[in-house]
């Protein structure tokens, strides 16, 4: 999901890019249906975003020694 999260690659292009990478770096032609679909890539990106928010909230909560209770871990 680094392609989507850090390199701003649209999820519609993930499988095409992975196919190209496997062709040029590994000299292997892999069928595009072997790679994640757009819906699967979207689901992974959504899950990663939620997990990132939880991690950020937890770190902020610990950094304030639990004083700031405005963070609702269930509200993400």
C-alpha positions in Angstrom: 0.0 0.0 0.0 3.1 2.2 -0.1 2.1 3.0 -3.7 -1.2 4.5 -2.6 -0.2 6.0 0.7 3.2 7.5 0.0 3.5 7.8 -3.7 -0.1 9.0 -4.4 -0.8 6.2 -7.0 -4.5 5.8 -7.6 -5.9 2.5 -6.5 -7.1 1.9 -10.1 -3.5 1.7 -11.2 -1.9 -0.5 -8.5 -2.3 -3.8 -10.3 -1.0 -2.3 -13.6 2.1 -0.9 -11.8 2.8 -4.1 -10.0 2.6 -6.0 -13.3 5.0 -3.6 -14.9 7.4 -3.8 -12.0 7.4 -7.6 -12.1 8.0 -7.5 -15.9 11.0 -5.1 -15.8 12.6 -6.0 -12.5 12.0 -9.7 -12.4 11.6 -10.6 -16.0 8.3 -12.3 -15.2 5.0 -11.8 -17.0 2.3 -12.2 -14.3 -1.4 -12.1 -15.1 -3.0 -8.9 -13.9 -5.8 -10.9 -12.3 -3.2 -12.2 -9.8 -2.9 -8.7 -8.3 -5.3 -7.0 -6.0 -8.4 -5.5 -7.6 -9.3 -1.8 -7.2 -11.8 -2.6 -4.5 -9.3 -4.6 -2.5 -6.7 -1.8 -2.8 -9.3 0.7 -1.6 -10.1 -1.5 1.4 -6.4 -1.9 2.3 -5.9 1.9 2.0 -9.0 2.5 4.2 -7.8 0.1 6.9 -4.3 1.6 6.9 -5.8 5.1 7.4 -7.9 3.9 10.3 -4.9 2.1 11.9 -2.8 5.2 11.4 -5.4 7.3 13.2 -5.5 4.9 16.1 -1.7 4.9 16.4 -1.6 8.7 16.3 -4.3 9.0 18.9 -2.6 6.5 21.2 0.8 8.3 20.9 -0.8 11.7 21.6 -2.6 10.2 24.6 0.6 8.8 26.0 2.5 12.0 25.3 0.1 13.9 27.5 0.3 11.3 30.3 -3.4 10.6 29.8 -4.4 14.1 30.8 -6.1 15.0 27.5 -9.1 12.8 27.3 -10.7 14.4 24.3 -9.4 11.5 22.1 -12.2 9.1 21.5 -10.5 5.9 20.3 -13.9 4.6 19.1 -14.7 7.8 17.1 -12.4 7.0 14.2 
